[in-house]
Amino acid sequence: MLDKPTLTDAAYDKLFRELQALERDHPELRDEDSPTARVGAEVGESHLTKHTHLVPMASLDNAFDEAELAEWDARLRKLVGDAVDADGYCCELKIDGAAVSLTYRDGTLAVGATRGNGTVGEDVTANLRTIADIPRHLDGTGWPAEIEIRGEIYMTFDGFERMNEERVRAGEDVFTNPRNSAAGALRQKDPRESAKKPLRFYGYAFAVPGTDALPFATQWELLETLASWGIPVAPHRKACPTLDAVHEWARSVEQVIRAELPFAIDGGVVKVNRLALQSELGVVGGRVPRWAVARKFAPDIAETILLDIEVQVGRTGALTPRAVLAPVEVGGATINYATLHNFELVAEKDLRIGDAVQVKRAGEVIPQILGPIPARRTGEERVVQVPTHCPVCGTAAVRDEEEVASYCPNVACAGRRIEALAHFASRDGMDIRGLSYQRLEQLIAAGLVKDAADLYTLTVEQVLTLERFAEKSAEQLVAAIAASRAQPLARLLNALGIRHVGAESAKLLARSFGSMDALAQATVEEIEALHGVGHTIAESVHDWAHDPAVRDLVARLAAAGVRMDEPRAVAADGVFKGMKIVLTGTLPTLSRGQATELVENAGGKVTSSVSKATDLVVAGAEAGSKLEKAEQLGITVIDEAELLRRLGA
């Protein structure tokens, strides 16, 4: 109720399951006030008015793996047999936010309330009206005279971090996590304070008091109807005909989609799709619907202790902080370190050594710290100091006034050398298989390699002098290095680690200029004239190309046979030159990669989202929301056949 939990969700779920097992084995111990018999929490004393929901809001049982989900399905079939197979299941994201109900009368928002105990919540209508996602009036037609729409209030990760950064600058305590922040923002006394919070909304159900009759047959149709009324509905929902398809959807969401979402989820919700079956299956104990279950995922947010902050030296000399954490399991992996990007971010988050912190696995690979938990502070925490010297070579650090990071200016710094070589050999660079960080350390320590050009002079005999190398592994490494000579210019430019230039910028430069010589001779103005290249990148590339040490390195690489041109250079008069193009849906004959390559070779840039800046959308089957947005914005939409026609293919 206070939106300040003392347990993580995972810890609460574990204790809740233990209590359920105890009450099942010893029913005499079960109390009518047990948490297993309640939905949410009782509404306490506050400035907010109590509100009784038109229809009680239920709570879901959990299934923590595929076996438990199969047990839930088996229980359904004992009651209704194979009737489930007629329409299968509807699968939806389980948004990690605060549940609310929205009462619309004659299509106009009348009351908005928190879930409370499922029967009685708190009236937060004024605060909900400040959320842009919640329509004041329903679109379309066909909505009942009185209807209660259920949904979830949430915050995006970006919005949550921006809010906390503003609070740090204002000298205020930071919030612990997006879910609790959203719940707390709903209960503000002044709606203007709620309006300052980056609150969002997704709807997932509705109830009509006094009737079970609805003008459609399935949960999927219900969600589509909500969307037609102007209620935002969460993406990645899917109608699954079988339980195997449900398992496949859940695996995809947990292992792939979850990492790409801009907001937190803690699982998926699996529902019997046919609404008539939902009514037949009913609700257990007035609290848990038999026809729905939460398929919970391994938590991707956990709490731990920030033990220290190390300083790392990057390939460009940037001094970046890395958090050393007390080991904690997040998303099925044990995490010991987390990225912090720069020391300004450490200050913005108000992170201190010794803090209890919340950690999230970003992209299911790279952990990041969401923020500290100030309430856990003891006073012994230490403020982090920005480094004044390089931790590897001891050189005084410098900082460009326009840059966030401090740098080690010593180009001979051993810390810079190893990172530069590791980047050069990486998958997005020259993709030299077998040239690991540890092997690079061996080569440097033995004096065999000082820079990238030295790699191409290595012999099998030299590599065999190193520990843990047999003749076959030495031959394989030298062969992998030799094979990388054929990589195109785009990869070489990315591998060489030009400041401010990433893989996409390197590809643009390579395809636009065609050769290293042409790029080296280009002026700042000529580089900046490329669509998608700003002044900072142009100036950085120009300065890099005119650095004597760089020219020497490039000359030695060319002499070693490394490719210096781009086979897929963009034609000067490419039909899509300077255009931003979105690909959506499944094309009849082209894969997404093939279509992207065709567009880029014609001078276009493929982007992931539709906006006013989009010039063209290429749509295939099941195009979805991107196609809808393009049509709303009046952006030209073509199919694969028209794409190929314009390309002359």
JORA-V657591 format. One record per residue. N is the residue number from 1. RES is the residue in one small letter. PHI is phi in radians with two decimals (* if undefined). PSI is psi in whole degrees, 0 to 359 (none if undefined). D_CENTER is the distance of its C-alpha to the mean C-alpha in whole Angstrom. Layout:
# JORA-V657591
N,RES,PHI,PSI,D_CENTER  N,RES,PHI,PSI,D_CENTER
This chain:
# JORA-V657591
1,m,*,326,29  2,l,-1.53,357,28  3,d,1.02,33,24  4,k,-2.34,69,25  5,p,-1.16,149,24  6,t,-1.73,356,26  7,l,-2.14,150,24  8,t,-1.26,163,21  9,d,-1.03,319,20  10,a,-1.11,318,20  11,a,-1.15,320,24  12,y,-1.11,315,25  13,d,-1.04,320,24  14,k,-1.12,314,26  15,l,-1.15,323,29  16,f,-1.11,319,29  17,r,-1.13,321,29  18,e,-1.10,320,32  19,l,-1.16,319,34  20,q,-1.04,316,34  21,a,-1.13,319,35  22,l,-1.09,315,38  23,e,-1.21,329,39  24,r,-1.20,318,39  25,d,-1.39,334,41  26,h,-2.34,74,43  27,p,-1.04,337,43  28,e,-1.17,342,46  29,l,-1.54,350,44  30,r,-1.25,133,41  31,d,-1.94,146,42  32,e,-1.14,342,41  33,d,-1.66,9,39  34,s,-1.04,145,37  35,p,-1.02,335,33  36,t,-1.24,346,33  37,a,-1.80,5,35  38,r,-2.08,156,33  39,v,-1.91,119,30  40,g,1.18,216,28  41,a,-2.31,153,31  42,e,-1.09,145,34  43,v,-1.36,122,34  44,g,-1.60,188,36  45,e,-1.30,132,38  46,s,-2.81,180,36  47,h,-1.33,352,37  48,l,-1.58,147,35  49,t,-1.41,140,37  50,k,-1.28,148,37  51,h,-2.37,130,36  52,t,-1.61,124,37  53,h,-1.15,146,34  54,l,-1.08,321,36  55,v,-2.32,132,35  56,p,-0.96,144,34  57,m,-1.62,125,30  58,a,-1.53,175,29  59,s,-2.19,159,27  60,l,-1.83,145,26  61,d,-1.32,162,27  62,n,-1.94,146,24  63,a,-2.17,118,24  64,f,-1.62,355,22  65,d,-2.77,180,23  66,e,-1.16,327,24  67,a,-1.13,316,28  68,e,-1.19,327,27  69,l,-1.17,322,26  70,a,-1.15,324,29  71,e,-1.12,320,31  72,w,-1.07,316,30  73,d,-1.12,321,31  74,a,-1.12,322,34  75,r,-1.12,322,35  76,l,-1.06,315,34  77,r,-1.21,336,37  78,k,-1.16,332,39  79,l,-1.61,320,40  80,v,-2.18,5,39  81,g,1.12,219,40  82,d,-1.52,12,38  83,a,-1.06,335,38  84,v,-1.04,328,34  85,d,-1.21,342,34  86,a,-1.03,314,35  87,d,-2.19,0,32  88,g,1.19,221,29  89,y,-2.23,155,26  90,c,-1.99,123,24  91,c,-1.92,132,20  92,e,-2.36,154,18  93,l,-1.16,142,14  94,k,-1.71,96,15  95,i,-1.17,133,14  96,d,-1.58,84,14  97,g,-2.51,213,16  98,a,-2.07,124,20  99,a,-1.29,139,22  100,v,-2.42,162,25  101,s,-2.13,141,27  102,l,-2.10,116,29  103,t,-1.65,121,32  104,y,-1.91,131,33  105,r,-2.05,123,37  106,d,0.92,37,38  107,g,1.44,2,35  108,t,-1.98,136,34  109,l,-1.09,121,32  110,a,-1.87,314,35  111,v,-2.49,139,33  112,g,-2.21,136,30  113,a,-2.48,154,29  114,t,-1.29,166,27  115,r,-1.20,321,28  116,g,1.08,231,30  117,n,-1.64,11,32  118,g,1.71,332,31  119,t,-1.86,316,35  120,v,-2.15,126,35  121,g,-2.11,199,32  122,e,-2.00,138,32  123,d,-1.29,112,33  124,v,-2.18,35,30  125,t,-0.97,312,31  126,a,-1.06,322,31  127,n,-1.26,321,28  128,l,-1.17,330,26  129,r,-1.19,347,28  130,t,-1.48,353,26  131,i,-1.58,119,23  132,a,-1.09,330,22  133,d,-1.18,338,21  134,i,-1.61,114,24  135,p,-1.24,139,27  136,r,-1.20,327,30  137,h,-2.31,137,32  138,l,-1.25,143,31  139,d,-1.42,172,31  140,g,1.15,207,33  141,t,-2.44,174,36  142,g,1.63,357,36  143,w,-1.36,145,35  144,p,-1.12,163,37  145,a,-1.07,324,39  146,e,-2.36,126,37  147,i,-2.56,144,34  148,e,-2.00,112,31  149,i,-1.66,131,28  150,r,-1.80,148,25  151,g,-2.96,190,22  152,e,-2.25,131,19  153,i,-1.60,133,18  154,y,-2.54,173,15  155,m,-2.18,144,13  156,t,-1.31,160,10  157,f,-1.08,317,8  158,d,-1.09,315,10  159,g,-1.09,319,13  160,f,-1.10,315,14  161,e,-1.18,319,14  162,r,-1.07,319,16  163,m,-1.08,315,18  164,n,-1.16,322,19  165,e,-1.08,320,19  166,e,-1.14,323,22  167,r,-1.19,322,23  168,v,-1.10,316,24  169,r,-1.11,330,26  170,a,-1.52,1,28  171,g,1.34,21,29  172,e,-1.79,159,27  173,d,-1.16,146,25  174,v,-1.47,157,22  175,f,-1.47,156,20  176,t,-1.36,311,19  177,n,-2.69,164,15  178,p,-1.05,320,14  179,r,-1.13,310,16  180,n,-1.16,327,19  181,s,-1.13,319,19  182,a,-1.12,316,19  183,a,-1.10,318,22  184,g,-1.16,322,24  185,a,-1.12,330,23  186,l,-1.16,333,25  187,r,-1.74,16,28  188,q,-1.12,144,29  189,k,-1.25,324,32  190,d,-1.82,117,32  191,p,-1.00,334,30  192,r,-1.13,331,29  193,e,-1.27,321,27  194,s,-1.09,321,25  195,a,-1.10,337,25  196,k,-1.36,344,23  197,k,-1.55,142,20  198,p,-1.38,64,17  199,l,-1.47,142,18  200,r,-2.24,171,16  201,f,-2.54,139,18  202,y,-2.25,137,18  203,g,-1.70,152,21  204,y,-2.46,354,22  205,a,-2.86,167,25  206,f,-2.61,160,29  207,a,-2.31,142,32  208,v,-2.07,116,36  209,p,-1.12,139,38  210,g,1.46,4,41  211,t,-2.68,147,40  212,d,-1.85,356,39  213,a,-1.41,122,39  214,l,-2.19,152,36  215,p,-1.38,23,37  216,f,-2.70,170,34  217,a,-1.84,340,34  218,t,-2.29,162,31  219,q,-1.09,323,27  220,w,-1.05,315,26  221,e,-1.12,325,28  222,l,-1.05,315,28  223,l,-1.14,319,24  224,e,-1.11,324,25  225,t,-1.16,316,28  226,l,-0.96,314,26  227,a,-1.08,322,24  228,s,-1.19,338,27  229,w,-1.52,0,28  230,g,1.64,10,25  231,i,-1.55,122,23  232,p,-1.10,135,20  233,v,-2.11,137,18  234,a,-1.05,147,15  235,p,-1.32,177,14  236,h,1.12,21,14  237,r,-1.33,155,17  238,k,-2.68,138,20  239,a,-1.55,121,24  240,c,-1.99,123,25  241,p,-1.28,335,28  242,t,-2.35,165,28  243,l,-1.15,326,27  244,d,-1.05,321,26  245,a,-1.16,325,24  246,v,-1.11,314,22  247,h,-1.02,317,22  248,e,-1.10,317,20  249,w,-1.08,315,18  250,a,-1.09,319,17  251,r,-1.11,318,16  252,s,-1.10,316,14  253,v,-1.15,314,12  254,e,-1.20,321,12  255,q,-1.63,337,12  256,v,-2.19,299,10  257,i,-1.12,319,8  258,r,-0.93,320,7  259,a,-1.17,337,4  260,e,-1.66,351,3  261,l,-1.29,142,4  262,p,-1.49,5,5  263,f,-2.43,167,7  264,a,-1.51,139,9  265,i,-2.24,156,11  266,d,-2.12,17,13  267,g,2.73,199,15  268,g,-2.20,164,16  269,v,-2.02,125,20  270,v,-1.89,125,22  271,k,-2.19,144,25  272,v,-1.06,127,29  273,n,-1.27,322,29  274,r,-1.32,123,32  275,l,-1.15,326,33  276,a,-1.10,324,37  277,l,-1.23,325,35  278,q,-1.03,314,33  279,s,-1.11,320,36  280,e,-1.16,321,38  281,l,-1.29,325,36  282,g,1.24,198,36  283,v,-2.16,138,35  284,v,-1.58,125,36  285,g,1.06,24,38  286,g,1.20,12,36  287,r,-2.31,323,33  288,v,-2.12,118,31  289,p,-1.25,133,31  290,r,-1.20,333,32  291,w,-1.51,3,30  292,a,-2.47,151,27  293,v,-2.61,148,25  294,a,-1.59,118,21  295,r,-1.52,94,20  296,k,-1.33,144,18  297,f,-1.81,164,16  298,a,-1.04,134,16  299,p,-1.05,135,14  300,d,-1.77,7,11  301,i,-2.24,131,13  302,a,-2.48,165,16  303,e,-1.86,141,19  304,t,-2.73,190,21  305,i,-1.95,134,23  306,l,-1.41,103,23  307,l,-1.36,323,26  308,d,-2.90,170,26  309,i,-2.25,115,24  310,e,-1.55,156,25  311,v,-1.89,123,26  312,q,-1.89,149,25  313,v,-1.85,119,26  314,g,-1.47,176,24  315,r,-1.14,335,26  316,t,-1.64,2,27  317,g,1.66,358,28  318,a,-1.10,134,25  319,l,-1.68,111,25  320,t,-2.08,144,22  321,p,-1.47,145,22  322,r,-2.27,128,20  323,a,-1.37,131,20  324,v,-1.74,122,22  325,l,-2.00,151,21  326,a,-1.12,129,24  327,p,-0.89,133,22  328,v,-2.56,145,20  329,e,-1.55,124,19  330,v,-2.33,123,15  331,g,1.01,33,13  332,g,1.50,6,17  333,a,-2.27,149,17  334,t,-1.50,125,19  335,i,-1.86,130,18  336,n,-2.02,339,20  337,y,-2.38,159,19  338,a,-2.55,149,16  339,t,-1.36,146,15  340,l,-2.26,354,16  341,h,1.23,299,16  342,n,-2.76,167,20  343,f,-1.30,339,22  344,e,-1.15,322,22  345,l,-1.13,322,19  346,v,-1.04,317,20  347,a,-1.20,319,23  348,e,-1.10,323,21  349,k,-1.43,352,19  350,d,0.99,46,23  351,l,-1.45,137,22  352,r,-2.29,144,25  353,i,-1.11,127,26  354,g,1.81,351,27  355,d,-1.14,147,25  356,a,-1.37,131,23  357,v,-2.31,160,19  358,q,-1.79,130,16  359,v,-2.06,137,14  360,k,-2.19,143,10  361,r,-1.51,109,9  362,a,-1.49,127,6  363,g,1.17,19,6  364,e,1.01,12,8  365,v,-2.26,300,11  366,i,-1.59,115,11  367,p,-1.28,149,11  368,q,-2.45,155,11  369,i,-1.63,122,14  370,l,-1.25,321,13  371,g,2.91,171,17  372,p,-1.42,170,20  373,i,-2.02,88,22  374,p,-0.98,329,25  375,a,-1.12,341,27  376,r,-1.56,358,27  377,r,-1.20,143,29  378,t,-1.88,349,33  379,g,1.72,352,34  380,e,-1.66,359,34  381,e,-1.19,150,30  382,r,-1.98,135,30  383,v,-1.24,139,29  384,v,-1.40,134,27  385,q,-1.74,138,30  386,v,-1.26,131,29  387,p,-1.14,140,30  388,t,-1.75,344,33  389,h,-2.40,155,34  390,c,-1.15,129,32  391,p,-1.26,346,32  392,v,-1.65,308,33  393,c,-1.87,349,36  394,g,1.46,0,37  395,t,-1.16,141,37  396,a,-1.06,132,36  397,a,-1.30,150,33  398,v,-2.13,159,33  399,r,-2.47,124,31  400,d,-1.25,135,30  401,e,-1.03,332,31  402,e,-1.61,0,28  403,e,-1.89,155,26  404,v,-1.46,319,24  405,a,-1.50,156,24  406,s,-1.63,155,28  407,y,-2.28,151,29  408,c,-1.58,117,31  409,p,-1.42,356,34  410,n,-1.40,105,36  411,v,-1.16,342,35  412,a,-1.61,5,37  413,c,-1.03,131,34  414,a,-1.08,328,34  415,g,-1.12,319,30  416,r,-1.19,320,30  417,r,-1.07,310,31  418,i,-1.14,320,30  419,e,-1.18,322,26  420,a,-1.13,317,27  421,l,-1.20,322,29  422,a,-1.10,320,26  423,h,-1.18,320,24  424,f,-1.03,320,27  425,a,-1.51,354,27  426,s,-1.15,169,23  427,r,-1.05,322,21  428,d,-1.45,351,20  429,g,-1.67,239,24  430,m,-1.47,357,27  431,d,0.92,57,26  432,i,-1.59,102,29  433,r,-1.17,135,28  434,g,1.59,350,30  435,l,-1.61,79,30  436,s,-1.39,171,28  437,y,-1.03,318,27  438,q,-1.16,321,30  439,r,-1.21,325,32  440,l,-1.11,319,32  441,e,-1.04,320,33  442,q,-1.10,314,36  443,l,-1.10,320,37  444,i,-1.20,315,37  445,a,-1.08,328,39  446,a,-1.44,356,41  447,g,1.33,15,42  448,l,-1.48,334,41  449,v,-2.37,130,38  450,k,-2.04,330,37  451,d,-2.56,181,35  452,a,-1.09,324,34  453,a,-1.11,328,37  454,d,-1.10,334,39  455,l,-1.02,324,36  456,y,-1.43,359,38  457,t,-1.82,357,42  458,l,-1.13,141,41  459,t,-2.00,163,43  460,v,-1.07,321,43  461,e,-1.09,319,46  462,q,-1.13,316,44  463,v,-1.13,326,41  464,l,-1.16,343,43  465,t,-1.31,349,45  466,l,-1.54,153,41  467,e,-1.14,150,41  468,r,1.13,23,39  469,f,-2.00,121,40  470,a,-1.71,172,42  471,e,-1.06,319,43  472,k,-1.14,316,41  473,s,-1.18,326,38  474,a,-1.17,317,39  475,e,-1.10,320,40  476,q,-1.12,319,37  477,l,-1.15,313,35  478,v,-1.11,323,38  479,a,-1.16,321,37  480,a,-1.14,321,34  481,i,-1.12,316,34  482,a,-1.08,320,37  483,a,-1.12,331,35  484,s,-1.22,347,32  485,r,-1.02,333,35  486,a,-1.48,357,34  487,q,-1.06,144,31  488,p,-1.23,168,30  489,l,-1.00,324,30  490,a,-1.00,316,27  491,r,-1.21,321,26  492,l,-1.09,316,29  493,l,-1.09,319,28  494,n,-1.16,319,24  495,a,-1.12,328,26  496,l,-1.32,353,28  497,g,1.18,47,25  498,i,-1.20,133,27  499,r,-1.03,132,25  500,h,1.34,359,23  501,v,-1.86,119,23  502,g,-1.84,192,20  503,a,-1.07,317,20  504,e,-1.21,318,19  505,s,-1.12,321,22  506,a,-1.09,319,24  507,k,-1.12,318,24  508,l,-1.10,315,25  509,l,-1.11,315,28  510,a,-1.12,316,29  511,r,-1.28,335,30  512,s,-1.43,319,31  513,f,-1.68,335,34  514,g,1.47,330,34  515,s,-2.60,160,36  516,m,-1.13,320,35  517,d,-1.06,316,39  518,a,-1.12,321,38  519,l,-1.17,318,35  520,a,-1.13,332,37  521,q,-1.58,352,40  522,a,-1.27,147,37  523,t,-1.48,166,38  524,v,-1.01,319,35  525,e,-1.13,321,36  526,e,-1.18,322,35  527,i,-1.22,317,32  528,e,-1.17,339,31  529,a,-1.22,345,32  530,l,-1.20,137,29  531,h,-1.15,118,27  532,g,1.79,359,24  533,v,-1.97,122,25  534,g,-1.61,180,26  535,h,-1.13,322,29  536,t,-1.08,314,27  537,i,-1.15,315,26  538,a,-1.03,315,30  539,e,-1.15,320,31  540,s,-1.11,316,30  541,v,-1.12,316,30  542,h,-1.09,314,34  543,d,-1.11,319,34  544,w,-1.07,313,33  545,a,-1.14,338,35  546,h,-1.79,6,38  547,d,-1.32,124,38  548,p,-0.97,321,41  549,a,-1.14,322,39  550,v,-1.17,317,36  551,r,-1.07,321,39  552,d,-1.15,316,41  553,l,-1.09,315,38  554,v,-1.10,319,37  555,a,-1.09,320,41  556,r,-1.21,324,41  557,l,-1.15,318,38  558,a,-1.11,319,40  559,a,-1.13,332,43  560,a,-1.44,359,41  561,g,1.64,11,40  562,v,-1.25,134,37  563,r,-1.11,138,36  564,m,-2.13,19,36  565,d,-2.34,172,35  566,e,-2.03,113,32  567,p,-1.16,339,34  568,r,-1.95,44,31  569,a,-1.08,144,32  570,v,-1.34,133,32  571,a,-1.11,140,35  572,a,-1.02,330,36  573,d,-1.91,34,37  574,g,-0.91,138,34  575,v,-1.10,334,33  576,f,-1.88,19,30  577,k,-0.95,125,30  578,g,1.37,4,28  579,m,-1.67,146,26  580,k,-1.77,122,23  581,i,-2.19,137,22  582,v,-1.93,132,20  583,l,-1.79,132,20  584,t,-2.51,147,19  585,g,1.39,184,21  586,t,-1.78,120,23  587,l,-1.41,151,26  588,p,-1.06,316,29  589,t,-2.17,337,30  590,l,-1.66,138,27  591,s,-1.34,167,24  592,r,-1.06,320,21  593,g,-1.14,319,21  594,q,-1.15,317,25  595,a,-1.13,319,25  596,t,-1.06,316,22  597,e,-1.10,318,25  598,l,-1.07,316,28  599,v,-1.13,314,26  600,e,-1.16,323,25  601,n,-1.16,338,29  602,a,-1.66,12,30  603,g,1.62,0,29  604,g,-1.56,168,26  605,k,-2.16,125,22  606,v,-1.52,124,20  607,t,-2.00,162,17  608,s,-1.58,339,14  609,s,-2.26,153,15  610,v,-1.56,130,18  611,s,-2.55,181,20  612,k,-1.10,338,23  613,a,-1.43,351,23  614,t,-1.24,134,22  615,d,-1.64,329,26  616,l,-2.74,144,26  617,v,-2.13,129,24  618,v,-1.81,115,25  619,a,-1.98,138,24  620,g,-2.05,201,25  621,a,-1.17,146,25  622,e,0.95,48,23  623,a,-1.17,326,21  624,g,1.28,216,20  625,s,-1.16,330,19  626,k,-1.13,320,18  627,l,-1.13,316,22  628,e,-1.04,316,23  629,k,-1.16,321,21  630,a,-1.06,318,23  631,e,-1.16,321,26  632,q,-1.10,322,26  633,l,-1.51,356,26  634,g,1.31,26,29  635,i,-1.47,140,27  636,t,-1.09,131,29  637,v,-2.06,130,28  638,i,-2.23,166,29  639,d,-1.81,182,29  640,e,-1.08,320,29  641,a,-1.04,318,33  642,e,-1.23,324,33  643,l,-1.03,312,31  644,l,-1.16,324,33  645,r,-1.10,316,36  646,r,-1.14,329,35  647,l,-1.43,352,34  648,g,1.29,21,37  649,a,-1.58,none,36
